[in-house]
């Protein structure tokens, strides 16, 4: 069997395709992020839902030093109805958080 340019080119293309297909099996499937995780969580005590709740929410928000002027904020209350008794975010807390975020438009945070 004689080798000419056409056969050599075809063999080179076939070899390149085979190497390309096999190389995918050695490529890492997942990347790893080695940066240190930064969680933003504040746990503050409140006497109750009747007095000083806005101050507590503002104190927690001030821990993060976030500039929210000109930004939209979505308040997502916890609404769970499938348990034997409802486990929902207290509406007073939602109102206090809304008032705090509305105050942030004026630079209160």
N, C-alpha and C positions, 0 to 999 in steps of 0.2 A: 504494500500500500504506500503510495507516494504522498508526501505532504506538500501542499501548495499553500499560498497565502490565504485562500478562502477557508481551508480546513484549520489552519493555525489560528485565524481570527475567530472562527466558531468555537474552537476549543478554549481560547482565552476568555471569550464571553461566557461560556458555560462554567469555567472555573471561577470567574469573578462572581457569577450569580450564586454558585454553591457556597462560596466563602461568605457572601453577604447574608444568605439565609442562615447559615450556621452561626455567624457572629451574633445574631440576635439572641441565641440561646445563652451566650456568655455575658450579655449586657445586663446590668443590674435592673431588676424589675421595679424596685422602689427606691426612692431617694430618702435620705435621712437628714433631718434638720438638727444640727448640733447646737443651735442657739439656745440659750437659757430661756425657759418659759417665764413669761411675766403675767401673773394673774392679777386682776384688779378686783379685789373683794374687800369690803369693809363690813365688819360685824360690830354693831353698836347696840347698846342696851337702851331701851325706851321704857319709861314707867308704865305707859299704856297708850291707848289711841285717843285719849281725850285732851292731853295737855303736852305742849312742847314737841309735837311730832315734826313740825316743819323745821325747827331748829336742829333736831337730830338728823333729819334727811340732809339739810344743808351742811352740817358738820361732816357727814359722810362724803358728800360730794366734794367738799373742799379738800379732802385728803388726796384727791386725784389731780387737782389743779388742771381741769379741763376747760378750754375756752369754747363755749357753745354758742357764742354770738353769731347769728346768721345761719345757724344749722337747724335742721329738723330733728326732733327727738321723738321716738316712738316709745310710749309706755305700754308694756305688755304685762298685764296682770295675770296671775295664775288662776285659771278658771278650770276646776276639775269637778265634774258632776257624777262620775261613775263610781265613786266610793260610797260607802254606806252613809256618810254625812259629807256635805260639800266641803272641800278644802280650797277656799278661794282667798285671794288677796283682799284684805279689808279695804272697803271703799274709802275710808278716811285716809289710809295710807296713800292710795292712788291720788286722791285730791291734794294731799300735802306735797307729793312728788310733782304733780302738775303745777302747783303754785310755785314750787322751787325752780322748776325748769322754765316757767314763764318769766320769773325774775331774772334768769340767767341771760335773757335777751338784753337786759339793761346792764349786764356785766356783773351780776351779783355773785357769780361763781368765780 
